Amino acid sequence: MDKYTPYLHELREKAITECIELFEGDSDAAERWLSQPVRGLGYQTPNDMLCSETGIERLRTLVGRLEHGIFT
């Protein structure tokens, strides 16, 4: 087992929770968004970002920007 797995799992869970919050608790809407290419992520899906610490950081940064009305 990779020693970073629990850490990445925790980061993934935090990012997914933030995505759901972005959609005001609508987990269905968040799931649809997570599975579609997003301009602010170089047209990759948010789900693609959940595979690495760097990707998760990019996703969380984008979600934070969107929450504050900063469109990318």
N, C-alpha and C positions, 0 to 999 in steps of 0.2 A: 504494500500500500504506500502511495506517495505521501511523504510527510506534510505536504501542503494541502492535501485533500480537505481536512476539516476547515482550514482557513478559507479556501476557495468556496467551499459549501456555504460557509457563513456569509461571505461576500455576495454570493449568488442570491441567497435568501434575502439579504438586505436590498439588493438591486431590484429584485422582483417585487418586494413590498413597496419600494419607492415608485415603481412603475404603476402598480395598482392604485397607489395614492394619487398619482398624476391623473388617473382616470376616475378620481373621486370614489374609489372603492368598487368600481365596476370591473370585476376580474375578467369578464368575457371581453370587454373592450380592450383591456390591457393585453390579454392573450392574443387578440387579433393584431394589435400593434407590435407585439413582440415577434410575431412571425412574418412581418412584412418588411421589405427593404426601406430603410430610412435615410433620407438625404444627409442628415447630420452625422451619420455613421458611414459615410462613403457608399451609400446604397447597399450596405450589408444589413441583415436583420438584427434586431436587438438580441435575439436568441443566439446568433453567431458570436456575439460579444461575451456571452456568459461562459466561454470556454477558457478564459485566461484572466489573470489579475489585471493586465493592461486593458483588455477589452471591457471588463467590468467597470474599471475606472472611467473609460470613455463613455460608457452607457450612463453611469451615474452622473457624470458631468453634464451630459446632454439632458437628462431628466431634470436636473437642477436648473439648467438654463431655461427649459421649457416652462417649468413651474414659475419662474420669475419673468416670463414673457420675453425672453431673449431668444429670438429665432435664429437658427443657424442654417 
